[in-house]
Structures are given as C-alpha cells and as structure tokens.
Amino acid sequence: AVASSSMYNNCCLWSGKELNAVVDSMKDTMKESKYHKNFVVLTLMMPMFRVALRLIGQSDAPAPQQDNLTNAFGETFSEGDNAGKYAT
C-alpha cells in the first residue's frame, strides 16, 4: 500500500495536480512509511518531496549561489572573469 501511495504521489506531482495537495499526501505517505519501517520508499520519496517544496517556495534548502564557479580541474572563476579569456 505504501509503494502504491508513493507511485500515486509521483504521478500527481508530474501531472500537475495542485502542489499543496501533493505535499500533504506525500507527508502522509512518508509518515506511513516510517510507521511500517519501509525506508526504501521513504528514501525514494525524499527528492520528490524536496522538489515539490521548492516549487511552492517552502524549501528550507539555501538557494544555490553561483558567485564562484569551479570547473572539473578545480579552477575557480567569477562570472565576470571569463569575458574574453577563451575568445580567438
């Protein structure tokens, strides 16, 4: 039942149902998942729950900052530093 509820929440989120109702349903499903100790479903639902909270503006995660960008080589750049650096 918990897995079915999780799938229902996933489909509701991506189909465009009202986000407040989806978040409430997700909270109930996660509470039920904790009660039954079904941590796999709980782990799979957490990213979707964070997305839904972020979409309605209730996320407690800090907004991403892109003041200093780091590439794969560990070089850090500011947005204004690359204006003509790679131009040929």
mmCIF file as gemmi writes it, N, C-alpha and C atoms, coordinates in Angstrom:
data_model
loop_
_atom_site.group_PDB
_atom_site.id
_atom_site.type_symbol
_atom_site.label_atom_id
_atom_site.label_alt_id
_atom_site.label_comp_id
_atom_site.label_asym_id
_atom_site.label_entity_id
_atom_site.label_seq_id
_atom_site.pdbx_PDB_ins_code
_atom_site.Cartn_x
_atom_site.Cartn_y
_atom_site.Cartn_z
_atom_site.occupancy
_atom_site.B_iso_or_equiv
_atom_site.pdbx_formal_charge
_atom_site.auth_seq_id
_atom_site.auth_asym_id
_atom_site.pdbx_PDB_model_num
ATOM 1 N N . ALA Axp A 1 ? 0.824 -1.19 0 1 0 ? 1 A 1
ATOM 2 C CA . ALA Axp A 1 ? 0 0 0 1 0 ? 1 A 1
ATOM 3 C C . ALA Axp A 1 ? 0.872 1.26 0 1 0 ? 1 A 1
ATOM 4 N N . VAL Axp A 2 ? 1.996 1.208 0.719 1 0 ? 2 A 1
ATOM 5 C CA . VAL Axp A 2 ? 2.876 2.374 0.784 1 0 ? 2 A 1
ATOM 6 C C . VAL Axp A 2 ? 3.512 2.627 -0.58 1 0 ? 2 A 1
ATOM 7 N N . ALA Axp A 3 ? 3.913 1.558 -1.272 1 0 ? 3 A 1
ATOM 8 C CA . ALA Axp A 3 ? 4.504 1.715 -2.603 1 0 ? 3 A 1
ATOM 9 C C . ALA Axp A 3 ? 3.488 2.273 -3.592 1 0 ? 3 A 1
ATOM 10 N N . SER Axp A 4 ? 2.246 1.82 -3.488 1 0 ? 4 A 1
ATOM 11 C CA . SER Axp A 4 ? 1.19 2.335 -4.363 1 0 ? 4 A 1
ATOM 12 C C . SER Axp A 4 ? 0.938 3.812 -4.09 1 0 ? 4 A 1
ATOM 13 N N . SER Axp A 5 ? 0.925 4.19 -2.839 1 0 ? 5 A 1
ATOM 14 C CA . SER Axp A 5 ? 0.731 5.591 -2.475 1 0 ? 5 A 1
ATOM 15 C C . SER Axp A 5 ? 1.887 6.451 -2.967 1 0 ? 5 A 1
ATOM 16 N N . SER Axp A 6 ? 3.09 5.909 -2.891 1 0 ? 6 A 1
ATOM 17 C CA . SER Axp A 6 ? 4.261 6.633 -3.381 1 0 ? 6 A 1
ATOM 18 C C . SER Axp A 6 ? 4.165 6.856 -4.891 1 0 ? 6 A 1
ATOM 19 N N . MET Axp A 7 ? 3.763 5.832 -5.62 1 0 ? 7 A 1
ATOM 20 C CA . MET Axp A 7 ? 3.603 5.969 -7.074 1 0 ? 7 A 1
ATOM 21 C C . MET Axp A 7 ? 2.503 6.974 -7.411 1 0 ? 7 A 1
ATOM 22 N N . TYR Axp A 8 ? 1.424 6.946 -6.647 1 0 ? 8 A 1
ATOM 23 C CA . TYR Axp A 8 ? 0.339 7.9 -6.84 1 0 ? 8 A 1
ATOM 24 C C . TYR Axp A 8 ? 0.844 9.336 -6.648 1 0 ? 8 A 1
ATOM 25 N N . ASN Axp A 9 ? 1.628 9.556 -5.593 1 0 ? 9 A 1
ATOM 26 C CA . ASN Axp A 9 ? 2.176 10.893 -5.339 1 0 ? 9 A 1
ATOM 27 C C . ASN Axp A 9 ? 3.088 11.338 -6.462 1 0 ? 9 A 1
ATOM 28 N N . ASN Axp A 10 ? 3.902 10.42 -6.959 1 0 ? 10 A 1
ATOM 29 C CA . ASN Axp A 10 ? 4.802 10.728 -8.068 1 0 ? 10 A 1
ATOM 30 C C . ASN Axp A 10 ? 4.007 11.143 -9.301 1 0 ? 10 A 1
ATOM 31 N N . CYS Axp A 11 ? 2.98 10.38 -9.633 1 0 ? 11 A 1
ATOM 32 C CA . CYS Axp A 11 ? 2.159 10.704 -10.806 1 0 ? 11 A 1
ATOM 33 C C . CYS Axp A 11 ? 1.427 12.025 -10.625 1 0 ? 11 A 1
ATOM 34 N N . CYS Axp A 12 ? 0.928 12.278 -9.426 1 0 ? 12 A 1
ATOM 35 C CA . CYS Axp A 12 ? 0.233 13.542 -9.159 1 0 ? 12 A 1
ATOM 36 C C . CYS Axp A 12 ? 1.18 14.734 -9.28 1 0 ? 12 A 1
ATOM 37 N N . LEU Axp A 13 ? 2.408 14.567 -8.793 1 0 ? 13 A 1
ATOM 38 C CA . LEU Axp A 13 ? 3.382 15.662 -8.87 1 0 ? 13 A 1
ATOM 39 C C . LEU Axp A 13 ? 3.663 16.031 -10.319 1 0 ? 13 A 1
ATOM 40 N N . TRP Axp A 14 ? 3.947 15.038 -11.145 1 0 ? 14 A 1
ATOM 41 C CA . TRP Axp A 14 ? 4.357 15.315 -12.515 1 0 ? 14 A 1
ATOM 42 C C . TRP Axp A 14 ? 3.189 15.557 -13.461 1 0 ? 14 A 1
ATOM 43 N N . SER Axp A 15 ? 1.953 15.241 -13.043 1 0 ? 15 A 1
ATOM 44 C CA . SER Axp A 15 ? 0.803 15.504 -13.903 1 0 ? 15 A 1
ATOM 45 C C . SER Axp A 15 ? 0.243 16.903 -13.707 1 0 ? 15 A 1
ATOM 46 N N . GLY Axp A 16 ? 0.674 17.59 -12.647 1 0 ? 16 A 1
ATOM 47 C CA . GLY Axp A 16 ? 0.265 18.977 -12.464 1 0 ? 16 A 1
ATOM 48 C C . GLY Axp A 16 ? -0.856 19.174 -11.474 1 0 ? 16 A 1
ATOM 49 N N . LYS Axp A 17 ? -1.089 18.217 -10.603 1 0 ? 17 A 1
ATOM 50 C CA . LYS Axp A 17 ? -2.098 18.393 -9.564 1 0 ? 17 A 1
ATOM 51 C C . LYS Axp A 17 ? -1.665 19.521 -8.639 1 0 ? 17 A 1
ATOM 52 N N . GLU Axp A 18 ? -2.597 20.089 -7.905 1 0 ? 18 A 1
ATOM 53 C CA . GLU Axp A 18 ? -2.283 21.198 -7.006 1 0 ? 18 A 1
ATOM 54 C C . GLU Axp A 18 ? -1.176 20.778 -6.038 1 0 ? 18 A 1
ATOM 55 N N . LEU Axp A 19 ? -0.114 21.573 -5.989 1 0 ? 19 A 1
ATOM 56 C CA . LEU Axp A 19 ? 1.076 21.193 -5.241 1 0 ? 19 A 1
ATOM 57 C C . LEU Axp A 19 ? 0.841 21.085 -3.735 1 0 ? 19 A 1
ATOM 58 N N . ASN Axp A 20 ? -0.016 21.924 -3.183 1 0 ? 20 A 1
ATOM 59 C CA . ASN Axp A 20 ? -0.281 21.836 -1.748 1 0 ? 20 A 1
ATOM 60 C C . ASN Axp A 20 ? -0.908 20.491 -1.392 1 0 ? 20 A 1
ATOM 61 N N . ALA Axp A 21 ? -1.808 20.011 -2.245 1 0 ? 21 A 1
ATOM 62 C CA . ALA Axp A 21 ? -2.435 18.702 -2.002 1 0 ? 21 A 1
ATOM 63 C C . ALA Axp A 21 ? -1.422 17.579 -2.158 1 0 ? 21 A 1
ATOM 64 N N . VAL Axp A 22 ? -0.52 17.717 -3.118 1 0 ? 22 A 1
ATOM 65 C CA . VAL Axp A 22 ? 0.512 16.699 -3.33 1 0 ? 22 A 1
ATOM 66 C C . VAL Axp A 22 ? 1.459 16.648 -2.135 1 0 ? 22 A 1
ATOM 67 N N . VAL Axp A 23 ? 1.859 17.792 -1.622 1 0 ? 23 A 1
ATOM 68 C CA . VAL Axp A 23 ? 2.762 17.841 -0.47 1 0 ? 23 A 1
ATOM 69 C C . VAL Axp A 23 ? 2.094 17.216 0.749 1 0 ? 23 A 1
ATOM 70 N N . ASP Axp A 24 ? 0.82 17.515 0.97 1 0 ? 24 A 1
ATOM 71 C CA . ASP Axp A 24 ? 0.105 16.918 2.102 1 0 ? 24 A 1
ATOM 72 C C . ASP Axp A 24 ? 0.023 15.404 1.964 1 0 ? 24 A 1
ATOM 73 N N . SER Axp A 25 ? -0.253 14.937 0.757 1 0 ? 25 A 1
ATOM 74 C CA . SER Axp A 25 ? -0.321 13.498 0.51 1 0 ? 25 A 1
ATOM 75 C C . SER Axp A 25 ? 1.048 12.846 0.699 1 0 ? 25 A 1
ATOM 76 N N . MET Axp A 26 ? 2.101 13.521 0.264 1 0 ? 26 A 1
ATOM 77 C CA . MET Axp A 26 ? 3.454 12.995 0.449 1 0 ? 26 A 1
ATOM 78 C C . MET Axp A 26 ? 3.811 12.91 1.927 1 0 ? 26 A 1
ATOM 79 N N . LYS Axp A 27 ? 3.424 13.909 2.705 1 0 ? 27 A 1
ATOM 80 C CA . LYS Axp A 27 ? 3.688 13.878 4.15 1 0 ? 27 A 1
ATOM 81 C C . LYS Axp A 27 ? 3.006 12.677 4.788 1 0 ? 27 A 1
ATOM 82 N N . ASP Axp A 28 ? 1.752 12.427 4.401 1 0 ? 28 A 1
ATOM 83 C CA . ASP Axp A 28 ? 1.029 11.275 4.949 1 0 ? 28 A 1
ATOM 84 C C . ASP Axp A 28 ? 1.698 9.963 4.548 1 0 ? 28 A 1
ATOM 85 N N . THR Axp A 29 ? 2.125 9.869 3.301 1 0 ? 29 A 1
ATOM 86 C CA . THR Axp A 29 ? 2.773 8.648 2.828 1 0 ? 29 A 1
ATOM 87 C C . THR Axp A 29 ? 4.098 8.424 3.547 1 0 ? 29 A 1
ATOM 88 N N . MET Axp A 30 ? 4.867 9.49 3.753 1 0 ? 30 A 1
ATOM 89 C CA . MET Axp A 30 ? 6.146 9.341 4.451 1 0 ? 30 A 1
ATOM 90 C C . MET Axp A 30 ? 5.931 8.957 5.915 1 0 ? 30 A 1
ATOM 91 N N . LYS Axp A 31 ? 4.879 9.499 6.53 1 0 ? 31 A 1
ATOM 92 C CA . LYS Axp A 31 ? 4.563 9.122 7.906 1 0 ? 31 A 1
ATOM 93 C C . LYS Axp A 31 ? 4.195 7.634 7.977 1 0 ? 31 A 1
ATOM 94 N N . GLU Axp A 32 ? 3.398 7.177 7.025 1 0 ? 32 A 1
ATOM 95 C CA . GLU Axp A 32 ? 3.018 5.765 6.963 1 0 ? 32 A 1
ATOM 96 C C . GLU Axp A 32 ? 4.234 4.88 6.685 1 0 ? 32 A 1
ATOM 97 N N . SER Axp A 33 ? 5.118 5.356 5.824 1 0 ? 33 A 1
ATOM 98 C CA . SER Axp A 33 ? 6.336 4.605 5.502 1 0 ? 33 A 1
ATOM 99 C C . SER Axp A 33 ? 7.227 4.469 6.729 1 0 ? 33 A 1
ATOM 100 N N . LYS Axp A 34 ? 7.349 5.523 7.513 1 0 ? 34 A 1
ATOM 101 C CA . LYS Axp A 34 ? 8.133 5.452 8.749 1 0 ? 34 A 1
ATOM 102 C C . LYS Axp A 34 ? 7.511 4.474 9.744 1 0 ? 34 A 1
ATOM 103 N N . TYR Axp A 35 ? 6.184 4.494 9.833 1 0 ? 35 A 1
ATOM 104 C CA . TYR Axp A 35 ? 5.492 3.607 10.759 1 0 ? 35 A 1
ATOM 105 C C . TYR Axp A 35 ? 5.753 2.138 10.417 1 0 ? 35 A 1
ATOM 106 N N . HIS Axp A 36 ? 5.721 1.827 9.125 1 0 ? 36 A 1
ATOM 107 C CA . HIS Axp A 36 ? 5.938 0.45 8.67 1 0 ? 36 A 1
ATOM 108 C C . HIS Axp A 36 ? 7.413 0.128 8.445 1 0 ? 36 A 1
ATOM 109 N N . LYS Axp A 37 ? 8.281 1.078 8.737 1 0 ? 37 A 1
ATOM 110 C CA . LYS Axp A 37 ? 9.735 0.918 8.58 1 0 ? 37 A 1
ATOM 111 C C . LYS Axp A 37 ? 10.121 0.541 7.144 1 0 ? 37 A 1
ATOM 112 N N . ASN Axp A 38 ? 9.442 1.154 6.192 1 0 ? 38 A 1
ATOM 113 C CA . ASN Axp A 38 ? 9.745 0.95 4.781 1 0 ? 38 A 1
ATOM 114 C C . ASN Axp A 38 ? 10.635 2.11 4.327 1 0 ? 38 A 1
ATOM 115 N N . PHE Axp A 39 ? 11.916 1.996 4.632 1 0 ? 39 A 1
ATOM 116 C CA . PHE Axp A 39 ? 12.836 3.096 4.388 1 0 ? 39 A 1
ATOM 117 C C . PHE Axp A 39 ? 13.231 3.23 2.921 1 0 ? 39 A 1
ATOM 118 N N . VAL Axp A 40 ? 13.013 2.202 2.131 1 0 ? 40 A 1
ATOM 119 C CA . VAL Axp A 40 ? 13.299 2.298 0.693 1 0 ? 40 A 1
ATOM 120 C C . VAL Axp A 40 ? 12.355 3.305 0.051 1 0 ? 40 A 1
ATOM 121 N N . VAL Axp A 41 ? 11.066 3.175 0.342 1 0 ? 41 A 1
ATOM 122 C CA . VAL Axp A 41 ? 10.084 4.121 -0.202 1 0 ? 41 A 1
ATOM 123 C C . VAL Axp A 41 ? 10.355 5.514 0.336 1 0 ? 41 A 1
ATOM 124 N N . LEU Axp A 42 ? 10.686 5.604 1.594 1 0 ? 42 A 1
ATOM 125 C CA . LEU Axp A 42 ? 10.984 6.908 2.194 1 0 ? 42 A 1
ATOM 126 C C . LEU Axp A 42 ? 12.178 7.566 1.506 1 0 ? 42 A 1
ATOM 127 N N . THR Axp A 43 ? 13.205 6.778 1.238 1 0 ? 43 A 1
ATOM 128 C CA . THR Axp A 43 ? 14.396 7.301 0.564 1 0 ? 43 A 1
ATOM 129 C C . THR Axp A 43 ? 14.084 7.741 -0.86 1 0 ? 43 A 1
ATOM 130 N N . LEU Axp A 44 ? 13.235 7.003 -1.548 1 0 ? 44 A 1
ATOM 131 C CA . LEU Axp A 44 ? 12.872 7.371 -2.915 1 0 ? 44 A 1
ATOM 132 C C . LEU Axp A 44 ? 11.966 8.599 -2.963 1 0 ? 44 A 1
ATOM 133 N N . MET Axp A 45 ? 11.192 8.819 -1.914 1 0 ? 45 A 1
ATOM 134 C CA . MET Axp A 45 ? 10.263 9.951 -1.91 1 0 ? 45 A 1
ATOM 135 C C . MET Axp A 45 ? 10.912 11.272 -1.526 1 0 ? 45 A 1
ATOM 136 N N . MET Axp A 46 ? 11.994 11.244 -0.768 1 0 ? 46 A 1
ATOM 137 C CA . MET Axp A 46 ? 12.588 12.486 -0.279 1 0 ? 46 A 1
ATOM 138 C C . MET Axp A 46 ? 12.977 13.473 -1.388 1 0 ? 46 A 1
ATOM 139 N N . PRO Axp A 47 ? 13.635 13.043 -2.477 1 0 ? 47 A 1
ATOM 140 C CA . PRO Axp A 47 ? 13.948 14.022 -3.531 1 0 ? 47 A 1
ATOM 141 C C . PRO Axp A 47 ? 12.704 14.634 -4.171 1 0 ? 47 A 1
ATOM 142 N N . MET Axp A 48 ? 11.672 13.828 -4.391 1 0 ? 48 A 1
ATOM 143 C CA . MET Axp A 48 ? 10.429 14.367 -4.967 1 0 ? 48 A 1
ATOM 144 C C . MET Axp A 48 ? 9.768 15.341 -3.999 1 0 ? 48 A 1
ATOM 145 N N . PHE Axp A 49 ? 9.823 15.024 -2.713 1 0 ? 49 A 1
ATOM 146 C CA . PHE Axp A 49 ? 9.245 15.904 -1.704 1 0 ? 49 A 1
ATOM 147 C C . PHE Axp A 49 ? 9.973 17.243 -1.683 1 0 ? 49 A 1
ATOM 148 N N . ARG Axp A 50 ? 11.291 17.205 -1.795 1 0 ? 50 A 1
ATOM 149 C CA . ARG Axp A 50 ? 12.067 18.457 -1.832 1 0 ? 50 A 1
ATOM 150 C C . ARG Axp A 50 ? 11.749 19.281 -3.074 1 0 ? 50 A 1
ATOM 151 N N . VAL Axp A 51 ? 11.557 18.604 -4.21 1 0 ? 51 A 1
ATOM 152 C CA . VAL Axp A 51 ? 11.189 19.312 -5.439 1 0 ? 51 A 1
ATOM 153 C C . VAL Axp A 51 ? 9.839 19.991 -5.263 1 0 ? 51 A 1
ATOM 154 N N . ALA Axp A 52 ? 8.875 19.268 -4.711 1 0 ? 52 A 1
ATOM 155 C CA . ALA Axp A 52 ? 7.543 19.847 -4.514 1 0 ? 52 A 1
ATOM 156 C C . ALA Axp A 52 ? 7.602 21.037 -3.566 1 0 ? 52 A 1
ATOM 157 N N . LEU Axp A 53 ? 8.377 20.914 -2.492 1 0 ? 53 A 1
ATOM 158 C CA . LEU Axp A 53 ? 8.517 22.054 -1.57 1 0 ? 53 A 1
ATOM 159 C C . LEU Axp A 53 ? 9.195 23.238 -2.24 1 0 ? 53 A 1
ATOM 160 N N . ARG Axp A 54 ? 10.198 22.949 -3.055 1 0 ? 54 A 1
ATOM 161 C CA . ARG Axp A 54 ? 10.895 24.033 -3.754 1 0 ? 54 A 1
ATOM 162 C C . ARG Axp A 54 ? 9.948 24.734 -4.735 1 0 ? 54 A 1
ATOM 163 N N . LEU Axp A 55 ? 9.076 23.962 -5.396 1 0 ? 55 A 1
ATOM 164 C CA . LEU Axp A 55 ? 8.153 24.555 -6.367 1 0 ? 55 A 1
ATOM 165 C C . LEU Axp A 55 ? 7.112 25.466 -5.724 1 0 ? 55 A 1
ATOM 166 N N . ILE Axp A 56 ? 6.734 25.163 -4.48 1 0 ? 56 A 1
ATOM 167 C CA . ILE Axp A 56 ? 5.762 26.039 -3.818 1 0 ? 56 A 1
ATOM 168 C C . ILE Axp A 56 ? 6.433 27.067 -2.923 1 0 ? 56 A 1
ATOM 169 N N . GLY Axp A 57 ? 7.765 27.062 -2.888 1 0 ? 57 A 1
ATOM 170 C CA . GLY Axp A 57 ? 8.5 28.088 -2.168 1 0 ? 57 A 1
ATOM 171 C C . GLY Axp A 57 ? 8.647 27.846 -0.684 1 0 ? 57 A 1
ATOM 172 N N . GLN Axp A 58 ? 8.525 26.607 -0.241 1 0 ? 58 A 1
ATOM 173 C CA . GLN Axp A 58 ? 8.649 26.316 1.179 1 0 ? 58 A 1
ATOM 174 C C . GLN Axp A 58 ? 9.906 25.532 1.503 1 0 ? 58 A 1
ATOM 175 N N . SER Axp A 59 ? 10.848 25.476 0.597 1 0 ? 59 A 1
ATOM 176 C CA . SER Axp A 59 ? 12.051 24.701 0.823 1 0 ? 59 A 1
ATOM 177 C C . SER Axp A 59 ? 12.928 25.379 1.861 1 0 ? 59 A 1
ATOM 178 N N . ASP Axp A 60 ? 13.532 24.573 2.734 1 0 ? 60 A 1
ATOM 179 C CA . ASP Axp A 60 ? 14.449 25.137 3.717 1 0 ? 60 A 1
ATOM 180 C C . ASP Axp A 60 ? 15.889 25.087 3.229 1 0 ? 60 A 1
ATOM 181 N N . ALA Axp A 61 ? 16.092 24.544 2.046 1 0 ? 61 A 1
ATOM 182 C CA . ALA Axp A 61 ? 17.439 24.488 1.473 1 0 ? 61 A 1
ATOM 183 C C . ALA Axp A 61 ? 17.833 25.873 0.981 1 0 ? 61 A 1
ATOM 184 N N . PRO Axp A 62 ? 19.079 26.253 1.16 1 0 ? 62 A 1
ATOM 185 C CA . PRO Axp A 62 ? 19.507 27.573 0.677 1 0 ? 62 A 1
ATOM 186 C C . PRO Axp A 62 ? 19.505 27.614 -0.848 1 0 ? 62 A 1
ATOM 187 N N . ALA Axp A 63 ? 19.252 28.772 -1.379 1 0 ? 63 A 1
ATOM 188 C CA . ALA Axp A 63 ? 19.261 28.943 -2.83 1 0 ? 63 A 1
ATOM 189 C C . ALA Axp A 63 ? 20.687 28.773 -3.338 1 0 ? 63 A 1
ATOM 190 N N . PRO Axp A 64 ? 20.844 28.132 -4.475 1 0 ? 64 A 1
ATOM 191 C CA . PRO Axp A 64 ? 22.207 27.935 -4.99 1 0 ? 64 A 1
ATOM 192 C C . PRO Axp A 64 ? 22.841 29.275 -5.362 1 0 ? 64 A 1
ATOM 193 N N . GLN Axp A 65 ? 24.093 29.422 -5.006 1 0 ? 65 A 1
ATOM 194 C CA . GLN Axp A 65 ? 24.83 30.636 -5.336 1 0 ? 65 A 1
ATOM 195 C C . GLN Axp A 65 ? 25.863 30.302 -6.39 1 0 ? 65 A 1
ATOM 196 N N . GLN Axp A 66 ? 25.97 31.161 -7.383 1 0 ? 66 A 1
ATOM 197 C CA . GLN Axp A 66 ? 26.934 30.931 -8.443 1 0 ? 66 A 1
ATOM 198 C C . GLN Axp A 66 ? 27.926 32.081 -8.53 1 0 ? 66 A 1
ATOM 199 N N . ASP Axp A 67 ? 28.334 32.579 -7.384 1 0 ? 67 A 1
ATOM 200 C CA . ASP Axp A 67 ? 29.312 33.666 -7.387 1 0 ? 67 A 1
ATOM 201 C C . ASP Axp A 67 ? 30.654 33.171 -7.917 1 0 ? 67 A 1
ATOM 202 N N . ASN Axp A 68 ? 31.092 32.046 -7.42 1 0 ? 68 A 1
ATOM 203 C CA . ASN Axp A 68 ? 32.354 31.466 -7.869 1 0 ? 68 A 1
ATOM 204 C C . ASN Axp A 68 ? 32.08 30.099 -8.475 1 0 ? 68 A 1
ATOM 205 N N . LEU Axp A 69 ? 32.377 29.956 -9.734 1 0 ? 69 A 1
ATOM 206 C CA . LEU Axp A 69 ? 32.144 28.704 -10.431 1 0 ? 69 A 1
ATOM 207 C C . LEU Axp A 69 ? 33.45 27.926 -10.487 1 0 ? 69 A 1
ATOM 208 N N . THR Axp A 70 ? 33.386 26.621 -10.21 1 0 ? 70 A 1
ATOM 209 C CA . THR Axp A 70 ? 34.572 25.775 -10.236 1 0 ? 70 A 1
ATOM 210 C C . THR Axp A 70 ? 34.399 24.742 -11.334 1 0 ? 70 A 1
ATOM 211 N N . ASN Axp A 71 ? 35.427 24.582 -12.169 1 0 ? 71 A 1
ATOM 212 C CA . ASN Axp A 71 ? 35.346 23.584 -13.232 1 0 ? 71 A 1
ATOM 213 C C . ASN Axp A 71 ? 35.898 22.252 -12.753 1 0 ? 71 A 1
ATOM 214 N N . ALA Axp A 72 ? 35.981 21.267 -13.639 1 0 ? 72 A 1
ATOM 215 C CA . ALA Axp A 72 ? 36.426 19.92 -13.274 1 0 ? 72 A 1
ATOM 216 C C . ALA Axp A 72 ? 37.884 19.882 -12.833 1 0 ? 72 A 1
ATOM 217 N N . PHE Axp A 73 ? 38.669 20.884 -13.194 1 0 ? 73 A 1
ATOM 218 C CA . PHE Axp A 73 ? 40.08 20.913 -12.838 1 0 ? 73 A 1
ATOM 219 C C . PHE Axp A 73 ? 40.343 21.653 -11.532 1 0 ? 73 A 1
ATOM 220 N N . GLY Axp A 74 ? 39.27 22.132 -10.883 1 0 ? 74 A 1
ATOM 221 C CA . GLY Axp A 74 ? 39.427 22.831 -9.62 1 0 ? 74 A 1
ATOM 222 C C . GLY Axp A 74 ? 39.724 24.313 -9.777 1 0 ? 74 A 1
ATOM 223 N N . GLU Axp A 75 ? 39.668 24.842 -11.002 1 0 ? 75 A 1
ATOM 224 C CA . GLU Axp A 75 ? 39.895 26.267 -11.209 1 0 ? 75 A 1
ATOM 225 C C . GLU Axp A 75 ? 38.61 27.021 -10.885 1 0 ? 75 A 1
ATOM 226 N N . THR Axp A 76 ? 38.734 28.079 -10.113 1 0 ? 76 A 1
ATOM 227 C CA . THR Axp A 76 ? 37.579 28.86 -9.707 1 0 ? 76 A 1
ATOM 228 C C . THR Axp A 76 ? 37.526 30.144 -10.518 1 0 ? 76 A 1
ATOM 229 N N . PHE Axp A 77 ? 36.342 30.455 -11.027 1 0 ? 77 A 1
ATOM 230 C CA . PHE Axp A 77 ? 36.137 31.642 -11.84 1 0 ? 77 A 1
ATOM 231 C C . PHE Axp A 77 ? 34.954 32.417 -11.303 1 0 ? 77 A 1
ATOM 232 N N . SER Axp A 78 ? 35.014 33.72 -11.411 1 0 ? 78 A 1
ATOM 233 C CA . SER Axp A 78 ? 33.849 34.552 -11.185 1 0 ? 78 A 1
ATOM 234 C C . SER Axp A 78 ? 33.199 34.765 -12.541 1 0 ? 78 A 1
ATOM 235 N N . GLU Axp A 79 ? 31.935 35.159 -12.53 1 0 ? 79 A 1
ATOM 236 C CA . GLU Axp A 79 ? 31.22 35.282 -13.8 1 0 ? 79 A 1
ATOM 237 C C . GLU Axp A 79 ? 31.838 36.338 -14.702 1 0 ? 79 A 1
ATOM 238 N N . GLY Axp A 80 ? 32.397 37.391 -14.16 1 0 ? 80 A 1
ATOM 239 C CA . GLY Axp A 80 ? 32.955 38.454 -14.976 1 0 ? 80 A 1
ATOM 240 C C . GLY Axp A 80 ? 34.376 38.183 -15.45 1 0 ? 80 A 1
ATOM 241 N N . ASP Axp A 81 ? 35.026 37.192 -14.892 1 0 ? 81 A 1
ATOM 242 C CA . ASP Axp A 81 ? 36.427 36.902 -15.227 1 0 ? 81 A 1
ATOM 243 C C . ASP Axp A 81 ? 36.615 36.29 -16.607 1 0 ? 81 A 1
ATOM 244 N N . ASN Axp A 82 ? 35.603 35.683 -17.167 1 0 ? 82 A 1
ATOM 245 C CA . ASN Axp A 82 ? 35.748 34.92 -18.412 1 0 ? 82 A 1
ATOM 246 C C . ASN Axp A 82 ? 35.311 35.698 -19.641 1 0 ? 82 A 1
ATOM 247 N N . ALA Axp A 83 ? 35.257 37.015 -19.565 1 0 ? 83 A 1
ATOM 248 C CA . ALA Axp A 83 ? 34.678 37.803 -20.662 1 0 ? 83 A 1
ATOM 249 C C . ALA Axp A 83 ? 35.379 37.566 -21.987 1 0 ? 83 A 1
ATOM 250 N N . GLY Axp A 84 ? 36.682 37.602 -22.059 1 0 ? 84 A 1
ATOM 251 C CA . GLY Axp A 84 ? 37.357 37.414 -23.319 1 0 ? 84 A 1
ATOM 252 C C . GLY Axp A 84 ? 38.465 36.388 -23.23 1 0 ? 84 A 1
ATOM 253 N N . LYS Axp A 85 ? 38.433 35.586 -22.199 1 0 ? 85 A 1
ATOM 254 C CA . LYS Axp A 85 ? 39.528 34.668 -21.925 1 0 ? 85 A 1
ATOM 255 C C . LYS Axp A 85 ? 39.725 33.606 -23.004 1 0 ? 85 A 1
ATOM 256 N N . TYR Axp A 86 ? 38.637 33.071 -23.513 1 0 ? 86 A 1
ATOM 257 C CA . TYR Axp A 86 ? 38.746 31.983 -24.48 1 0 ? 86 A 1
ATOM 258 C C . TYR Axp A 86 ? 38.407 32.418 -25.902 1 0 ? 86 A 1
ATOM 259 N N . ALA Axp A 87 ? 38.28 33.701 -26.118 1 0 ? 87 A 1
ATOM 260 C CA . ALA Axp A 87 ? 37.978 34.19 -27.463 1 0 ? 87 A 1
ATOM 261 C C . ALA Axp A 87 ? 39.21 34.04 -28.353 1 0 ? 87 A 1
ATOM 262 N N . THR Axp A 88 ? 38.998 33.668 -29.604 1 0 ? 88 A 1
ATOM 263 C CA . THR Axp A 88 ? 40.106 33.501 -30.547 1 0 ? 88 A 1
ATOM 264 C C . THR Axp A 88 ? 40.116 34.547 -31.609 1 0 ? 88 A 1
